[in-house]
Amino acid sequence: MKLELICTALSDFSPRLLGGGAENQISSVRMLTESRCSTPAAELLFVGMLSALYEGKDVRTRGNFLCVEDVPYSYDLPGIALVVVPPGTAPHALVNEVQRILADVSNSTVYWNALLEVALRQGDAQKIVEIASQLFQNPVILSDRSTKLIARAGDFVQGSKLWKDHSEYGYFCYETMQSKNYRRIRQQLDKDTQPILLQREISRYDTINGKILVGNVKIASLSVLNVNRPFRAEDLELLSRLCHVFAYVFNQDSFYKFVRDARRESFFKDLIENKFSDPRRLENRAKSLNLNTEGNYCVLLASPVKWINEKNLLHTRLELETYLPKCYMLISDHHIIAVLDKQQFENPGFQLQALTDYLKANNIKAGISRNMRGLTCLHEQFRQALSARKAGIRLNRADALFEYEQYALYCLFMKAPSHIDLSDFCSPALLRLITYDRENNTEYVKTLYTFLNHNGNYTSSADALFIHRTSLIYRMKKMEETLCLQLSSSKVRNHIYISYLILFVLGELREDFC
């Protein structure tokens, strides 16, 4: 440990560093006695009376000394790094204090190395915070930009709003975030680039707070409360280094790496992951973010069919945002997610064709969920959008935007357990018709699907098949004779239509045959 830092740590003793040697590294301390006259080692700090040092000056030509000024400091000793404290202090007390300081430094080195090892192995934030708490010997809290608790370590802290809100809600409550004190502190924290000291402003303890930046965007905050020991001069620098470690950790996360509005995006990520079990907490947090919980929302999930690098994913998000109505966007698990009101697609100013053209041009497939009131079902809407996208890709559709409403049955069949053979549920009549087509080179399967898809309307079905209506009527009668069933029955038609969907999902039929 540098002699200059030891001198700073001894501030209660009013030390003065005289001469050079501020950069000297000290690893051990021992008492200075008149009998010890050999030249001291470079990393030793000798403690004693200044008078004893002066008396032995003829042999002490270099070294590090901490002396009680029992005689006036009168002249420099060449080659000696000297720290003096006012008279009245016992040398043994100084030795004990320096030993404690060096032990703390040794422990800090161990904890710091352990912390770095966890970070480099991409360990979880909780483990790093636990080590950081040992490093500072005080409680440590890590929270994201929306004040949501990510991790904390240390015993319960009485009299701390920071600790109490995170214990009760997992984030700052609405009343806290609306208070003048909180707003003033937040402005101060946002303004300063380096960690700052808050003297009993958010609790009855002093707090040092540093912000964690990824790509110049504030992602999270790191707070240390001086519950167990007073802060030291080096703690601010230590917290700054720790913030850089967490910046590295967050930069490995696809969500935090691409975040633009961490306060809202973190909230929507929690909704998508179904992190809220208490509707009141959801309401409280949405209120603090000025979000309308009574509006209509859907989830649009988009990602390229083929993997692109992460830099292009962020660029794609920014471009896609220009084609969408007003929405909240985030990137999670390499998906671009937008939360919006689907009714905006019907606004005169929105150009749906421009959106689909952009998606197709960039080989992007997107699923879109049902529109639902409020935010409580956002996790289910996320699954709907994801399932719709998977179904559209599996069916090899040329479209770029797949609405869950149109793909719900496909999604149901795709989620069937592997031990269930879906083909067992298919209409035997349809399976016989497929065999008949293959053996006789006819197109009855295509004709029947088109007829069912047009809800039994002969005119529109004939137009879609580019044949005369009379020809279609003949084909339908021929099919009824061949299959020995009445297509006028709604149950028969429904069973056959669902069988088509199952065969599309299984890949036994391709929908583009019609």
N, C-alpha and C positions, 0 to 999 in steps of 0.2 A: 504494500500500500504506500502511496506517495506520502512523503513527510508533510507536504502541504495539506493533504486531506486529513492526516492525523491531527494536525494543528487546528483545522476547522472543526473536527469532531470534539476537540477539547475546549470548545468555546466557553463552557461554564467556568474554566480555570483562567480565562483572559490571557491566552498565550500570545507571544510575539515571536515571529520567525525572523531571525536576524541573519544577515549574510545570505550565502547561496544555499543550495541543497534542496530546494523546494521539490525537485523532481526525483530525489533519491527514493528508492524503493525499500521499505522497511518490512521485514518479515518476522522479527523477534525483538524482545525487549529484556533488559536486565539492569540490575542496580550498578551504579558507579561507586566504587570504593577506592580509597587511597592506595590499597594494596594491588588493585588491578591496573597496571600501568602499561600493558601491552597494547599494541595498535588494534583498535576494534575493527571487526569485519564490516564491510560496506553496507550490509543489510541489517545490522544491529542498531537499536536505539538504546543508548545508555541514559539512565535517569539518576539524578543526584542533586547535590548542591552546587551552585555556580562557583562557590569558593573552592570546592574540591577540584573542579575542572581547572581553575586558574592555577592552583597549586601544582597540578601535574601537567602543565602546558608544555613542558620541555619534551615530553614523550608522546603526547596526544597531538599528532600533526594532522590527522584527518579522522573523519567519523561523524556520527549523528548523535546529538546530545539534547536531552530535555532537562532543563535545570531550574530549580527554585532560586530566585534572585535574592539569596540571603546577603549578598554583597552587591553593591551597585555595578551594573554592567558598564565597564570602562574602556574595553578595547576588544577588537576583533582577534579571533584566533584563525590564522590562515589554514584553509583546507578543512575547516570544521563547519558543519551545518548545525546551527544552534537555535533552540526554541527555549525561551525563558517564560516563567510564570511568576506572578507576584509572590512575595514572601508570605508564609503562613500555611502553605500547603505541604503536607507530608509526602516525601518521595515515594513511599510505599503506596499511597493512594493513587499517585500518578501511574505507577507501574501497573496496578490493578486495572485502572481505566484503559490504559493503552492495550493491555492484554485482552480486555473485553472488546475493544475496537477491532483489534486484529482477528479475534475469533469471529466477530460478526462478518468481517470481510471474507474470511475463509468460508463461512457458511453461505454467504451470498454467492461466492464463486461456485460452490457446489449446486445451490439451487438454480443459479442462472444457467449453468451447463445442462442441468436436468430439464429445465424449461425449454431450452433451445432444442434439445434432443426430441422432446415431445412434439414441438412445432414442426421440425424437419420431417418427422414421421407422419405428419398430418394427423396428429392426435386431436382429441376433441377439446373444445374451449374450456370445459369445466376442469379438466386435468391441469391445463396451463394456469388457470386462475387459482387453483389450489396451491400450486407451487409458488405463484406470485404472492399469495397471502403469507406463505412462510418466508419468502424473500423480504417482504416489507414488515413482517411481524405484526400485521394489521389486517382487518377485513378488506377484501377487494371485491368490487362489483363491476361486471361487464354487461353493458346494455346497448342495444342498437339505437339507431337514429330516432326510432319511434318511442324510445324509453323502455322497450320490452326487455325484460331480463333474459340474458343469454346464459350467464353463469355467475356464481358468486361463491365466496369461501370466507370462513370466519364465524365466530360465535355470534348469536343474535345481538343486535345493537339496539339498545334502548335509546329513545330520544332522537332517532334519525328518521326523517320523513322519507329519505331515499330507501332505507332498509325496510321501513314499515309498508310503503306502497308496493314494493316488489314482493314482500311476503304475502300481502293480502290479495293483490291483483296480478302480479307478474309484470307490471308496468306502472307508470305514473297515472294516477286517476285524473279524471276530467277537472276536478276542483284544483288539484295541484298544478296542472298545466295551464290553467287559466289565471293563476295567481300572478300578481305583479312581480313578486320576488322571483318566481320561476322564470318568467319572461325576461327579466333583467339578467339573471344568471345565464340563461341560454344565449342571449345576445353577446354576453361577455365571452362565453365559451366558443361561440362561432367565430368571434373576431380574432381571438388569439390562436396563433399557430402552435405554440408550445404549451405544455401543461401549466396549469395555474393553481394557486392556492386559494381556497375559499375558506375564510375564517368564520366558522360557525354560521354559515349562511343557509345551509339546508339541514342542519342538525346541530346538536350541542357539541359536536366534534368538528375539528378542522378537517377539510377534505382537499386532497389534490386530485385534479381531474385533467385527463388528457384525451384528445380525440384521435380516432383511428381513421385514416384516409386511404381510400383505394381509388387511384386515378383522379386525385384531387376532389373526390366526393366523400363527404363525411359519412361513414358507415356506422360507427359505434363510438361509445365513450367508455373510458376506464377510470374508475374512481377508487381511491384509497382513503379510509377513515382512520385518524390517529387515535384509535380506541386503546390499544395496548402499549404503544410507545410513541413519544413525540416524533414529529418529522425531523429528518436531518437534511442538511444542505444538499446532499447528493441524491435525495429521493426524487426530486423533480427530473433530474437527468436520467435516473433509473426508469422512471415512468415513461419518459419520452422514448427510451430504447424499447421498452415493453410494448408501447403502441406500434412501433415499427415491426415488432415480431407478429403482433396480431394482424397488422396490415398484410403481411406475408400469408398468414393463415387464411384470412378472408379472401385473399386474391386467388386461392385454390378452389374456392366455392363458386360454382357457376351462377348462383343467385347474387351474392354480394359483389362478385367481379363486375357484373353488368348493371348494377342498380343505379338508378338516376334520382329517384325520390325515395330514399330509404324509409322514411316515416310511413308512407302509405303502402309502398310495395311490400314491406315486411308484414303489415297488417293483412294484406290480401293473400300473401303466402301462408300465413297462419290459417286464414279462412279455407283456402284450398286444401290444406293438410288437416283440416277439421280439428284445430287446436282449441276451439272454444266449446266447453261443455256447459257453461253458464251464459244464457242469453243476455243477462244484465251486464256481464263483463264485456260482451261483444258490443252492446249498445253504448256502454261507457267509453270504450276505446274508439269506436267509430265517431262518437260525438267529439272527442278530443281532436280528431283528425278532420272535423267538419265534413263528414260523409253522411249522405242521406240513406238511412237504413230502411226507408219506406218505399224507395224507388224500385223500378223493374230492372233486373240485371240478367245478363247471360254471360257465358264464357266462350270466347273464341280462342282456340289453341292452334297454332301454326308452327310448322318447322319444315325445313327442306327434306325431300325424300332421301337424298344422299347427304352424308355428313359434310359439313363445311367447318372451317376453322373458327375458333371462338371470336376472333376479330370480325369476321364477316357476319357472324350471328348478331352482334351488336349493331352493325351497319344495317342488316336486314330489319332489325326492330325499328330503327329510326326511319327507314324508308316506309315500312308497312304502316307506321303511325300516320303518315301523311295521307294514306288511302282510306283510313277508318274514321268513323264519326268520333266525337269526343269520348274518350275512354281512359281507363287506368291500365297501364301496361307494366309487365315485368318479364324477366327471363328466369326460368327455373327448370333444372334438369334438361337443359338444351332445347326447351320449348319456349316459344314466344307466346305469352298469354295476355289477352286483352279482356277486361271486364267492362261491359257496356250494356246499354239498353238496345235490344234487337229492333225495337220499333223505330229507331233512328235510321235503319236501313230503308224505311219507307218514306223518309223525308225527301222532298223534291230536290234538295241540293246534293244529296248523296248519290254517288255514281258507283253502283254495284258492279257494272261491267268493267270499270277501270280497276276495281279491286281484283276481280277474277282474272283479268288480263295480266295484272302484275304477278299474281300467284302462279299462273301458268308459265309466264316468261321466266320465272326464277325457280321453276320446278318445286314449288312449295304447295303442300297439301294442308288444308285447315279444316278442323271440325268445329261445329258451333252447337251449343247446348240449347235447351229450351229456355225461354224467358220466364223468370220467376220473380215474385215480389220479395224484396228484402235480400239480406246477405247470408241468412242462416243456412241456405242450401248450396252455397257456392262450391263446397267440396264435391257434392253430387253432380253439380253442373260441370265441374272440371272433368269428372269421369265420363259424363255424357259426351263432351267435346272430344276427349281422347278416344273413346270407343267409336264415335262416328268417323273420326279420321282413320282409325285402323280399318274399319269396315270398308270405307271408300277405297283405300289402297288395296285391301285384300280382294275386292271385287274388280280391281283393275279399271276403275272408272276413270274416264278422261277428265271429269270435273276436277276443280281445285278446292271447292268449298262444299263440305258435306254437313248437312243439318241433321242433328240427332233425330228429329221428328220423322224424317224420311228413312232413317236407318235403324230405328229402335229394334225391329224384329231381327235384322241381321246381327245387331249387337247381342241380342238375347241368345241366338244360336251359337255365336262365337264364344260365349261365356260358358257353354255347356261343358260339364266335366268330361275328361278324356275317356272315361270308361263307358260313356253313353254314346251309342251309335245312332246319330241323328237320322241316318237313312232309313232306320226302322219306322220312323214317323212319316215317311213319304207315302203318297198315294200310290198303291200298286197300279192303278190305271195310268198314271203318268209314266211310271217306269215301263209299262207295256208299250206306251206310245213312243217312248224314246227308242225302244228296240225296233218297233215297226218302222220308224223313220230310217234307221240305219240299214235295215234290210231291204227297204223298198225305195230308198232315195227320195223320200217325201219331206215336206216341211210342216207337218202337223203340229210339232212341238212349238215351233215359232208362231204358228197361226193361233194356237190355243193361248199362249202366253200373251200375245198382243190383244186378243179378245178379252181376256180377264183383266188385263192392265187398263183397258178402256171401259171397264165396268159393264161388259156385255153389250156395248153399243156397236151395232153392225156397221153403221156408216163411218164413224171415226176409225174403227178397226180396219175397215177396208182401205180407207185413205192411207193409214199408216203402213199397210202392206202393199200399197200401190196395185191393188186388184179391184175388180168390180164387186159391188155389194152382193150380187147374185152368186158370184164365184165363192165368196166367203160363206154364204148360207149353205151352199153345197158342201163345202169342206167341213163345216161344223156338223152337218147331218151325217156325213161319212164317218167323222170321228166318233159320234155317239153310237153308231152302229158297230164300229170296230171295238170300242171300249165297253160296249154294253152298259152304258150308264146315261142318266139324264143330266145334262149340263144346265138345265133350268133350275136345279136345286141349288140354293145358296150355300148349303153345307158342303155339297160336292165341290162347288167352285172355290170356296174358301180353302178346303183341304188341298186341292190341287195347286192353288196359288201359293200357299205356304210351303208346299213341297218344292215348288220352283225356287223359293228363297233359300231353302235348306240346301238344295243342289248347287245353287250359286255359291254359297258359303263353303261347301265341301269341294268346290272346283269340278264337280261332275258336269256342270253346264256353265257356259259363259253367257252372261247377260247380253253381250253385244251381238249374239246370234240373231237378235231381233231389232 
